[in-house]
Amino acid sequence: MIAANRDILAGARVLDIASHDGRWSFAALQAGAARVTGIEARKELVKGAEDNFAHYDIDPTKYQFICADVFDALTTEDLDVDVVMCLGFLYHTLRYNELFAHIRALRPRHLIIDTNVMPGQEEPVIRLVRDKTAKQQHAVADAYSHNGRALVGKPSTPAVQHMLETYDFEVEDIYDWQSLIAQRPSVTGVADYSKEKRVTVRSKLQVA
Ligand SMILES: C[S@@+](CC[C@H](N)C(=O)[O-])C[C@H]1O[C@@H](n2cnc3c(N)ncnc32)[C@H](O)[C@@H]1O
């Protein structure tokens, strides 16, 4: 997700959507990003990210973590970005129109999406799933969640492509996880990628 995108991350202002404990923001800076902004709704994770960055003595002018619901922050914050990373979030929402419209309005050069997908599905479809809002990895409670659950969707890979193309993002690459994993058979924790249940898609905004 990071090494393969070093060319677009170098010198870039990066927005990390659902930044969790800052792991991918940190990696983006290590890859040469000029500055990262993370948006994460869970307070304890934002605190974790700030502690992590302080621990590694990262220049405070190079990062910012906004503790907010991503849909609120994308509406209210004034963000200047070159690359948007939307990693591990697309299957924790159903609000695709809003998400993509907001991202497009930022006019980033590139958008990188890493997401769980429905394997083997050739149609652009979404499977409805319920997230438990109490779980740290899941959707946060919001005005639309109910009884501790949020309706979210798991897209097929063609659905991810469809969403991107609808908002003028041209797919540049769907990362070849299978080849990477085949070269490193001892690596664990990547089963979703090897079973094609998860993809990483790099796209570029086509500006008229
Ligand atoms: C599966 S984790 C992915 C974290 C990280 N981006 C990664 O790839 O490792 C999903 C993250 O989305 C955050 N999240 C869920 N709903 C959110 C929302 N509406 N606004 C902001 N963050 C949200 C969760 O708190 C969690 O940190």
Ligand as a Chemical Component Dictionary entry (heavy atoms), coordinates in Angstrom:
data_LIG
# 
_chem_comp.id                   LIG 
_chem_comp.type                 NON-POLYMER 
_chem_comp.pdbx_formal_charge   0 
_chem_comp.three_letter_code    LIG 
# 
loop_
_chem_comp_atom.comp_id 
_chem_comp_atom.atom_id 
_chem_comp_atom.alt_atom_id 
_chem_comp_atom.type_symbol 
_chem_comp_atom.charge 
_chem_comp_atom.model_Cartn_x 
_chem_comp_atom.model_Cartn_y 
_chem_comp_atom.model_Cartn_z 
_chem_comp_atom.pdbx_ordinal 
LIG C1  C1  C 0  -10.813 -1.297 9.993  1  
LIG S1  S1  S 1  -10.245 0.171  10.795 2  
LIG C2  C2  C 0  -9.038  0.729  9.619  3  
LIG C3  C3  C 0  -8.008  1.601  10.239 4  
LIG C4  C4  C 0  -6.841  1.990  9.328  5  
LIG N1  N1  N 0  -7.222  2.943  8.304  6  
LIG C5  C5  C 0  -6.196  0.781  8.727  7  
LIG O1  O1  O 0  -6.300  0.571  7.503  8  
LIG O2  O2  O -1 -5.566  0.020  9.468  9  
LIG C6  C6  C 0  -11.602 1.291  10.588 10 
LIG C7  C7  C 0  -11.374 2.622  11.276 11 
LIG O3  O3  O 0  -12.413 3.506  10.891 12 
LIG C8  C8  C 0  -12.758 4.307  12.016 13 
LIG N2  N2  N 0  -14.089 4.837  11.750 14 
LIG C9  C9  C 0  -15.240 4.141  11.593 15 
LIG N3  N3  N 0  -16.246 4.946  11.256 16 
LIG C10 C10 C 0  -15.727 6.203  11.179 17 
LIG C11 C11 C 0  -16.252 7.483  10.855 18 
LIG N4  N4  N 0  -17.542 7.621  10.489 19 
LIG N5  N5  N 0  -15.446 8.555  10.895 20 
LIG C12 C12 C 0  -14.128 8.415  11.229 21 
LIG N6  N6  N 0  -13.565 7.238  11.540 22 
LIG C13 C13 C 0  -14.346 6.137  11.515 23 
LIG C14 C14 C 0  -12.679 3.327  13.164 24 
LIG O4  O4  O 0  -12.611 3.968  14.406 25 
LIG C15 C15 C 0  -11.414 2.562  12.793 26 
LIG O5  O5  O 0  -10.256 3.199  13.289 27 
# 
loop_
_chem_comp_bond.comp_id 
_chem_comp_bond.atom_id_1 
_chem_comp_bond.atom_id_2 
_chem_comp_bond.value_order 
_chem_comp_bond.pdbx_ordinal 
LIG C1  S1  SING 1  
LIG S1  C2  SING 2  
LIG S1  C6  SING 3  
LIG C2  C3  SING 4  
LIG C3  C4  SING 5  
LIG C4  N1  SING 6  
LIG C4  C5  SING 7  
LIG C5  O1  DOUB 8  
LIG C5  O2  SING 9  
LIG C6  C7  SING 10 
LIG C7  O3  SING 11 
LIG C7  C15 SING 12 
LIG O3  C8  SING 13 
LIG C8  N2  SING 14 
LIG C8  C14 SING 15 
LIG N2  C9  SING 16 
LIG N2  C13 SING 17 
LIG C9  N3  DOUB 18 
LIG N3  C10 SING 19 
LIG C10 C11 SING 20 
LIG C10 C13 DOUB 21 
LIG C11 N4  SING 22 
LIG C11 N5  DOUB 23 
LIG N5  C12 SING 24 
LIG C12 N6  DOUB 25 
LIG N6  C13 SING 26 
LIG C14 O4  SING 27 
LIG C14 C15 SING 28 
LIG C15 O5  SING 29 
# 
